[in-house]
Amino acid sequence: MHTSPLQRTWKKLLLLVISLMIVLPVFEQPAVKAASTDVQSTLESRTKSQIVEKWLKYKPMELGRDYMNGTHIFTVEPKLTAPYAAGKLKDSYIKDGINAVNFIRYLAGLPDDVEADWSIEQQQQTGALVNAVNQVMSHYPQKPAGMNDVMHQLGYDANRSSNLYYGSPTFYDNVLGYMSDSDSNNIDRVGHRRWILNPQMKKTMFGMVFSRSSSDSSSLGVRHATMYAFDKQRPAEDVSYNYISWPPAGYTPMEVFAASDAWSVSLNPNLYDRTKTEDITVTLTRDSDQKSWSFNHNDRDVRGKFFNVETSYFGIPFSIIFRPDALEAMKNDEAFHVSINGLYTKTGLPASVAFKTTFFKMLSTYTARDSIVMESGETLTPLIENAITGSTMDWSSSDPKIVKVDKNGKLTAIAKGDAIIYFNSYLRDGSMLNVSVVDSDPSDKVSAWAAKEVKKAKEAGLVPRWFYYNFQSPMYREGFVEFTSRMAETVLGISLYEQKYEYGRSPFQDVDYWAVSWAADNGIISGTGKNKFSPYDSISREQAAKLLLNVYHYLAEKTGRVPVQKSSQTIFSDDSKISDWAKADVYEAVSLNLLNGVDNNRFNPKGSITTEQTIIILYRLFEQFYEQS
């Protein structure tokens, strides 16, 4: 299955109020009283360790994302037929949502003391009920048949003043989804995000009801959820700020911000003129390679490079929103500089804003994207991307009769079959690892010289079950590309599948597979002529060298790393047999230790590459990027 990262994959269908309520400006003129929180000075002094300490206070109440999947979350169950009843959630689940809000606000430099507003508990639950009964997520829900006017109005009031969610498993997950807010329907205003980052928020409340399936009354159906968003009970003078950004200045955990998320900077409307926005521009610069993105009002691709200045009353009524294109991965301790120009103060003077954001890995996760393969009796320790000190770890197996896991994460394959290993990651699906155990075949074994690196490749999740055989047989072109795409996804931590690579859109007549389309689209591999790819032809050693160098430079660009330029000092005795189009890549691949020569100082450019050689070659390429990360 191809899903969006971390990264975070917050799949959501979000809808925010389109017709804005007429309200007074959120902020009044500054009072003499000193603010209890100064956002900019708070973030300047914050450390990673402080963030982890706060995470341990506010982390989700349980591992995984299924802990709200059932009627056990209610003290009183909702009733979705007349006479209707909104039901009542257990306090602990509401507290879980509050913790998510406070962790996000802490990261942004805001007061993290938001409380549950128990006075509107029934209102928020009724809002979720009305949408669940209608099976439509709406801020202006119609009255369900048989529902009295008072109950409908209560639900209506909830939904028109709330962030809404449809289908997400937990309140914690909902809050992270609201903070992403970067789908094509929401990126122009990131309103859900701005409500959560409203300095004046002091209280909120959540509601959740499962819709009932029309075909199966016993099914829980889809979750409908509400989060009250319009709270302004905190005095404006309690929080001092020039701007509030997401991601914030200073340190940001990689787990809460995806590379595909929009950036936003909400400016204090008491300091900056929100009526003069036509000159505003933004520059985003990545430290590692000085790659820069410039944004202005012409950047309007809601699915790519985007820019907007939004001055409606979603929390702070002055927000600059921008998203870079071709930013597919962030590495640990990667820093970005933001520079905003074309601003004006309330007194008419030109102004600018600049800050630095550094992303860091907060939680340990499996490197493997989805699955690993083991042989009966084998032990493996899956590769883990370690986080900073303070992160906890925990493992469990769905079926210890198939695979056992010890307290250190080492796996032991007991018997043929499939099992799931759950690893302690609260915010990513990567905490679940599928393990396939196969019986060893004495007639088809990995060569002794290759065994060590093949095992490492398996621990990194680079070897799929369907390629774990025929180790001494030649690898075919399509298979080599599939291996390569899996390795690239593991390095980048994202799915490379896009709609433009879906079935029916192949550039070749003889193959229609998304990984081949991706490789061709990115200049990683070419066809064999006449719109053909020859997918089942063996890949030659010089073809593999060309592909390896292409993907090496592709990954260097995507991760922001500077490619190592090396040239081999060895001239092969069969140099004249290496094709001109491949010669430079052959020698560079050898110098990078991705490929080796064969006997008698030959390269054998037209020779084939076996399955086990493919595994080792791509593991070596993976290792270069993994070690650098």
C-alpha positions in Angstrom: 0.0 0.0 0.0 1.3 3.4 -0.9 0.6 6.1 1.7 1.9 9.5 2.4 5.0 9.8 5.3 5.2 10.4 8.5 6.6 10.8 7.9 3.5 10.9 8.9 0.6 10.2 6.8 -2.1 12.0 8.2 -5.0 10.9 6.0 -7.9 13.3 6.6 -11.0 14.8 5.1 -11.1 18.2 6.7 -13.6 21.0 6.3 -13.3 24.4 7.9 -15.9 27.2 8.1 -16.1 28.9 4.7 -18.5 31.6 5.7 -16.7 33.4 8.5 -18.5 34.7 11.5 -18.2 38.5 12.0 -16.1 38.9 15.1 -14.1 41.7 16.6 -10.3 41.5 16.1 -8.8 38.9 18.4 -6.1 41.3 19.8 -6.6 44.5 21.7 -4.0 47.2 22.2 -1.1 46.0 24.5 -1.7 46.7 28.2 0.8 47.9 30.7 0.9 44.6 32.4 3.9 42.4 31.4 3.0 39.3 29.4 3.4 36.0 31.2 4.7 34.3 28.0 7.0 35.8 25.4 7.0 33.5 22.4 10.2 34.5 20.8 12.4 34.5 23.9 10.9 31.2 25.0 11.8 29.5 21.8 15.3 31.0 21.7 16.4 29.1 24.8 14.6 25.8 24.2 16.6 22.6 23.9 15.8 19.2 22.4 16.0 17.6 25.9 13.3 20.0 27.1 11.1 19.0 24.2 11.5 15.3 25.0 10.8 15.9 28.6 7.5 17.7 27.7 6.7 14.9 25.2 7.0 12.4 28.0 4.4 14.4 29.9 2.0 14.9 27.0 2.5 11.7 24.8 -0.5 9.6 23.8 -2.1 7.5 26.5 -1.4 4.2 24.7 0.8 2.8 22.0 -0.5 2.6 18.4 -3.5 4.2 17.0 -6.3 1.8 17.8 -6.9 2.5 21.4 -10.1 4.4 20.7 -11.5 1.8 18.4 -14.5 0.5 20.3 -17.4 1.4 22.6 -15.1 1.1 25.6 -14.3 4.8 25.2 -17.8 5.7 26.5 -19.2 5.8 30.0 -22.6 6.2 28.2 -22.9 5.0 24.6 -24.4 7.3 22.0 -27.8 6.3 20.4 -28.0 7.0 16.7 -31.7 6.4 16.3 -34.7 8.3 17.8 -34.8 9.0 20.6 -31.2 10.1 20.1 -28.6 10.3 22.8 -25.2 11.9 22.4 -23.5 9.6 25.0 -20.6 10.5 27.2 -16.9 9.9 26.6 -14.5 8.7 29.4 -12.6 11.7 30.7 -9.2 10.0 30.0 -9.8 10.1 26.2 -10.7 13.8 26.3 -7.6 14.4 28.3 -5.6 12.7 25.6 -6.8 15.2 23.1 -6.0 18.1 25.5 -2.5 16.7 25.9 -2.0 16.7 22.1 -3.1 20.4 22.0 -0.8 21.3 24.8 2.2 19.5 23.2 1.7 21.4 19.9 1.3 24.7 21.7 4.4 24.1 23.8 6.4 23.4 20.6 5.1 26.7 19.1 6.2 28.7 22.2 2.6 29.2 23.5 1.2 28.5 27.0 0.6 24.8 27.3 -2.0 25.0 29.9 -5.2 24.6 27.8 -7.9 22.8 29.8 -11.0 20.9 29.1 -14.1 23.0 29.0 -16.5 20.7 30.7 -19.4 23.2 30.3 -19.6 22.3 26.6 -18.9 18.6 26.9 -22.5 17.7 25.9 -22.5 20.3 23.1 -19.3 18.8 21.4 -20.6 15.3 21.8 -23.9 16.3 20.2 -22.1 17.8 17.3 -20.3 14.6 16.6 -23.7 12.7 17.0 -25.5 14.9 14.4 -22.8 14.4 11.8 -22.6 10.6 12.6 -26.3 10.2 12.1 -26.2 12.2 8.9 -23.0 10.4 7.8 -21.8 13.7 6.5 -19.1 16.0 8.0 -20.6 19.4 8.0 -20.3 22.7 10.0 -23.9 23.4 9.2 -25.6 20.0 9.6 -29.2 19.3 8.6 -31.6 18.1 11.3 -31.8 14.3 11.3 -35.3 12.8 11.1 -36.8 12.4 14.5 -34.3 14.7 16.3 -35.8 17.5 18.4 -34.9 21.1 17.7 -33.0 21.7 20.9 -30.7 18.8 20.3 -30.1 19.7 16.7 -29.3 23.3 17.6 -26.9 22.2 20.2 -25.1 20.0 17.7 -25.3 22.8 15.1 -23.7 25.3 17.5 -20.9 22.7 18.2 -20.1 22.1 14.5 -20.1 25.7 13.4 -17.5 26.6 16.1 -15.3 23.5 15.8 -12.5 21.8 13.9 -14.1 18.6 12.5 -12.6 15.3 11.6 -13.9 12.3 9.8 -12.4 8.8 10.1 -9.3 9.5 12.2 -8.7 7.0 15.0 -7.9 9.1 18.0 -8.1 12.7 19.3 -4.3 12.8 19.3 -4.3 11.8 15.7 -6.9 14.4 14.9 -4.9 17.3 16.4 -1.8 16.3 14.4 -4.0 16.2 11.3 -5.4 19.6 12.0 -1.8 20.9 12.3 -0.9 19.4 8.9 -3.9 21.1 7.2 -2.1 21.0 3.8 -4.5 19.2 1.5 -5.8 21.2 -1.5 -9.0 22.2 0.4 -7.2 23.8 3.4 -3.7 24.9 2.4 -4.9 28.4 1.4 -5.7 29.3 5.1 -4.5 26.4 7.4 -7.4 27.4 9.6 -7.5 24.3 11.8 -3.9 24.9 12.6 -4.3 28.6 13.3 -7.2 28.0 15.8 -5.0 25.6 17.8 -2.2 28.1 17.7 -4.5 31.0 18.8 -2.7 32.6 21.7 -6.0 33.4 23.5 -7.1 29.7 23.6 -7.5 28.6 27.2 -10.1 25.9 27.0 -11.4 23.4 24.4 -13.5 20.2 24.3 -13.7 17.1 22.1 -16.5 14.9 21.0 -16.6 11.6 19.1 -19.4 9.3 17.8 -19.2 6.3 15.5 -21.6 6.3 12.6 -23.5 3.1 12.0 -23.2 1.2 8.8 -26.4 1.1 6.8 -25.7 -2.5 5.9 -24.5 -3.8 9.2 -26.1 -2.2 12.3 -23.5 -4.0 14.5 -20.6 -2.3 12.8 -19.1 0.7 14.6 -18.8 2.6 11.4 -16.7 5.7 10.8 -15.6 8.1 13.6 -17.0 11.6 13.5 -15.1 14.0 15.9 -15.3 17.6 17.0 -12.8 20.0 18.7 -14.1 23.3 20.0 -11.9 26.0 18.3 -13.3 29.5 19.0 -12.2 29.8 22.6 -10.6 33.2 23.6 -10.8 33.1 27.4 -7.1 33.9 27.8 -6.4 37.7 28.1 -4.6 38.9 25.0 -2.0 40.7 27.0 -0.9 37.4 28.6 1.0 36.4 25.5 3.6 38.6 23.8 4.8 37.7 20.3 5.9 39.1 17.0 4.9 36.0 15.1 3.8 32.4 15.7 5.1 30.0 13.1 4.6 26.3 12.3 7.0 24.7 12.2 8.3 27.0 15.0 11.6 28.7 15.3 14.2 26.7 17.1 13.8 22.9 17.3 10.9 20.9 15.8 10.4 17.1 16.1 10.3 15.6 12.6 7.4 13.4 13.8 5.0 16.4 13.9 5.8 18.0 10.5 5.9 16.3 7.2 8.0 17.5 4.2 4.7 17.9 2.3 3.2 20.2 4.9 2.7 23.9 4.4 4.7 26.4 6.5 2.8 29.2 8.1 3.8 32.4 9.9 1.1 34.3 11.7 2.0 37.9 12.5 0.9 40.0 15.4 -1.8 42.3 13.8 -1.1 44.9 16.5 2.5 45.2 15.2 2.2 44.5 11.5 -0.1 46.1 8.9 -2.4 43.3 7.6 -3.9 45.6 4.9 -0.6 46.0 3.0 0.3 42.5 1.8 1.0 42.9 -1.9 4.8 43.2 -1.5 5.2 40.2 0.8 7.7 37.6 -0.3 9.3 34.6 1.4 12.7 32.8 1.0 13.3 29.4 2.5 16.9 28.2 2.5 18.1 24.7 3.5 21.4 24.8 5.4 23.0 21.6 4.2 23.2 22.5 0.5 22.0 26.1 0.5 19.1 25.1 -1.7 16.6 28.0 -1.8 12.9 28.4 -2.5 11.5 31.9 -3.3 7.8 32.5 -2.9 5.5 35.3 -4.1 1.8 35.7 -5.0 2.3 33.9 -8.3 2.9 30.5 -6.5 -0.6 29.1 -6.3 -0.3 25.3 -6.9 -2.3 23.8 -4.1 -0.7 20.5 -4.8 2.9 21.8 -5.2 4.7 25.1 -4.7 2.2 27.4 -2.9 2.1 30.9 -1.4 -0.8 32.9 0.2 -1.3 35.7 2.6 -4.5 35.1 4.5 -6.1 37.8 6.7 -9.4 36.2 7.8 -10.3 35.6 11.4 -8.9 32.1 11.9 -7.1 32.6 15.2 -4.5 35.3 14.4 -6.0 37.2 11.4 -2.7 37.6 9.5 -1.0 34.5 8.2 1.7 33.9 5.5 1.4 30.4 4.1 4.0 28.8 1.9 5.0 25.3 0.8 8.2 24.4 -1.2 8.0 21.9 -4.0 10.5 19.0 -4.4 11.1 18.8 -0.7 10.5 15.1 -0.1 12.6 14.3 2.9 14.2 16.0 5.9 17.2 14.6 7.7 17.9 14.6 11.4 19.3 18.0 12.5 18.5 19.6 9.2 18.1 23.4 9.5 16.1 25.8 7.4 16.2 29.6 7.3 13.0 31.6 6.7 13.2 35.2 5.5 10.0 37.2 5.0 10.2 40.6 3.4 7.7 43.2 2.2 6.1 43.7 5.5 5.0 47.0 7.0 4.6 48.0 10.7 1.4 49.6 11.9 3.2 52.9 11.6 4.0 52.4 8.0 7.7 51.4 8.3 9.2 48.6 6.1 9.8 45.4 8.2 11.0 41.9 7.8 11.0 38.6 9.8 13.7 36.0 9.9 14.2 32.8 11.9 15.8 29.3 11.8 14.0 26.0 12.2 16.0 22.8 13.0 14.2 19.4 12.6 15.3 16.5 14.8 14.2 12.9 15.3 12.4 12.6 18.6 11.3 9.0 18.5 13.1 5.8 17.5 11.5 4.0 14.6 12.1 1.0 12.4 14.1 1.8 9.2 12.1 -0.9 7.3 9.2 0.7 5.5 6.8 -2.2 5.9 8.1 -5.8 6.1 11.1 -8.1 6.4 11.6 -11.8 5.6 13.3 -14.4 7.8 14.1 -18.1 7.6 12.9 -20.5 10.3 15.4 -20.6 13.2 17.0 -17.3 12.1 17.6 -14.3 14.4 17.5 -10.7 13.2 17.6 -7.3 14.8 15.7 -4.9 12.6 17.5 -1.7 12.0 16.3 1.1 14.2 16.6 4.9 13.6 17.5 6.0 17.0 16.2 9.1 18.6 17.8 11.4 21.2 18.2 10.2 24.8 14.9 10.0 26.7 12.9 8.1 24.1 11.5 4.8 25.4 11.2 1.5 23.5 8.8 -1.4 23.7 8.1 -4.3 21.4 5.5 -7.1 21.1 4.6 -9.8 18.6 1.2 -10.6 17.3 2.0 -14.3 17.2 5.0 -15.5 19.3 4.5 -18.9 17.9 5.7 -17.5 14.5 8.1 -14.8 15.7 9.4 -13.9 19.1 10.8 -10.5 20.1 12.9 -9.9 23.2 13.3 -6.7 25.2 16.1 -5.5 23.0 14.1 -5.9 19.8 15.9 -9.0 18.5 13.6 -11.3 16.5 13.7 -15.1 16.5 11.8 -16.9 13.7 10.0 -19.9 15.2 7.9 -21.4 12.4 6.7 -20.6 8.9 4.0 -18.0 8.8 3.3 -14.3 9.2 3.3 -12.1 12.2 3.3 -8.4 13.1 5.9 -6.8 15.4 4.6 -3.7 17.2 7.3 -1.2 18.0 6.9 1.8 20.3 6.3 4.7 18.0 3.3 6.8 19.0 3.0 8.9 15.9 3.9 6.8 12.9 2.6 3.7 11.2 6.2 2.6 11.0 5.8 1.2 14.5 4.2 -1.9 12.8 6.5 -4.3 11.0 5.2 -7.3 9.1 7.5 -10.4 9.3 7.3 -13.3 6.9 9.0 -16.5 8.0 9.9 -19.0 5.3 11.4 -22.4 5.4 15.0 -22.7 4.3 15.6 -24.4 1.0 19.0 -26.3 1.0 19.0 -26.1 -2.9 18.6 -22.3 -3.0 20.8 -20.6 -0.4 22.6 -17.3 -0.2 26.4 -17.8 -0.9 28.6 -17.8 2.1 30.5 -14.7 0.9 27.2 -12.8 0.6 25.4 -14.0 3.7 26.6 -11.1 6.1 25.5 -8.3 3.8 22.2 -10.0 2.8 21.3 -10.3 6.5 22.0 -6.6 7.0 19.8 -5.8 4.0 17.0 -7.9 5.5 17.4 -6.1 8.8 17.0 -2.8 7.0 13.9 -4.0 5.2 15.3 -3.9 1.7 14.5 -7.5 0.8 10.8 -8.3 0.0 9.4 -11.8 0.5 8.7 -12.2 -3.2 12.4 -11.8 -4.1 13.8 -14.0 -1.4 14.7 -16.9 -3.7 16.8 -17.8 -6.8 19.8 -16.1 -5.2 22.3 -17.2 -8.0 19.9 -16.4 -10.9 20.3 -13.3 -13.1 18.2 -10.3 -12.0 15.8 -9.0 -14.6 15.4 -5.3 -15.4 12.0 -4.7 -13.8 13.1 -6.6 -10.6 16.2 -4.5 -10.3 14.1 -1.3 -10.6 11.6 -2.6 -8.0 14.5 -3.3 -5.6 15.9 0.2 -6.3 12.6 1.9 -5.6 12.2 0.0 -2.3 15.7 1.1 -1.2 15.0 4.7 -2.2 11.7 4.7 -0.3 13.6 3.4 2.8 16.3 6.1 2.5 13.7 8.9 2.1 11.1 7.5 4.5 8.3 8.1 2.1 6.3 6.4 -0.6 7.4 7.3 -4.1 4.2 6.3 -5.7 2.2 9.1 -7.3 -1.0 9.2 -9.3 0.9 10.0 -12.5 2.5 6.5 -12.1 -0.8 4.6 -11.8 -1.8 1.7 -14.0 -2.4 2.8 -17.6 0.1 5.6 -17.6 3.3 3.8 -18.4 5.7 5.3 -20.9 6.5 1.8 -22.2 4.4 -0.6 -24.3 5.6 -3.8 -22.7 5.4 -2.9 -19.0 2.9 -1.1 -16.8 4.4 -0.9 -13.3 4.6 2.2 -11.2 8.2 1.7 -10.1 9.4 1.5 -13.7 7.4 4.7 -14.5 8.9 6.5 -11.5 12.4 5.5 -12.5 11.9 6.6 -16.1 10.3 9.8 -15.0 13.2 10.7 -12.8 15.9 9.8 -15.4 17.1 6.8 -13.4 16.6 4.2 -16.2 15.8 4.3 -19.9 14.0 2.0 -22.2 15.6 -0.3 -24.8 14.1 1.4 -27.8 10.8 1.7 -29.7 8.9 2.5 -26.5 9.9 -0.7 -25.0 11.5 -1.5 -21.6 12.2 -5.2 -22.0 11.2 -5.8 -18.3 12.2 -9.5 -18.2 15.6 -9.2 -19.9 18.5 -9.7 -17.5 20.0 -6.4 -16.4 23.6 -6.0 -17.5 26.4 -4.9 -15.2 26.9 -1.7 -17.1 23.2 -1.0 -17.1 23.2 -1.5 -13.4 26.1 0.9 -13.0 24.3 3.6 -14.9 21.1 3.1 -12.8 23.1 3.1 -9.5 24.7 6.4 -10.2 21.5 7.9 -11.4 19.7 6.9 -8.2 22.8 7.9 -6.1 22.5 11.5 -7.4 18.7 11.4 -7.1 18.9 10.5 -3.5 21.7 13.1 -2.9 19.4 15.8 -4.3 16.3 14.6 -2.4 18.1 14.4 1.0 20.1 17.6 0.5 23.5 15.8 0.7 26.5 16.7 -1.5 27.5 13.7 -3.7 30.9 12.4 -3.1 32.9 12.8 -6.3 35.4 9.9 -6.8 37.1 8.4 -9.7 38.5 4.9 -9.8 42.3 4.5 -10.3 41.8 1.1 -11.9 41.4 0.7 -15.6 39.8 -2.6 -16.4 41.4 -4.9 -18.9 38.1 -5.1 -20.8 37.6 -1.3 -20.7 37.1 -1.2 -24.5 34.0 -3.4 -24.1 32.3 -0.9 -21.7 29.8 1.2 -23.7 30.7 4.9 -23.9 27.3 5.9 -22.3 28.2 3.8 -19.2 31.9 4.1 -18.9 32.0 7.1 -16.4 29.3 5.6 -14.3 31.0 2.2 -14.2 34.2 3.6 -12.8 32.4 5.9 -10.3 30.3 3.0 -9.1 33.4 1.0 -8.5 35.1 3.9 -6.7 32.0 4.2 -4.4 32.3 0.5 -3.7 28.8 -0.2 -5.2 30.2 -2.6 -7.8 33.4 -4.6 -8.0 35.3 -6.0 -11.0 35.4 -9.7 -11.7 38.4 -12.0 -12.3 41.6 -11.0 -14.1 40.9 -7.3 -13.7 37.8 -7.4 -15.8 34.5 -5.6 -15.3 32.4 -7.8 -17.7 30.0 -5.0 -18.7 27.6 -7.2 -20.6 27.5 -9.8 -17.9 24.5 -10.3 -15.6 24.0 -9.5 -11.9 22.4 -12.2 -9.7 19.7 -11.7 -7.1 22.1 -11.8 -4.2 24.5 -9.4 -5.9 21.5 -7.0 -6.4 20.7 -7.2 -2.7 24.3 -6.4 -1.7 24.7 -3.6 -4.3 21.6 -1.8 -3.2 22.4 -2.4 0.5 25.7 -0.7 0.0 24.1 2.3 -1.7 21.5 2.5 1.2 24.3 2.3 3.7 26.0 5.3 2.4 23.0 7.5 2.9 21.9 5.8 6.2 25.4 6.3 7.7 25.4 10.0 6.7 22.0 10.4 8.3 
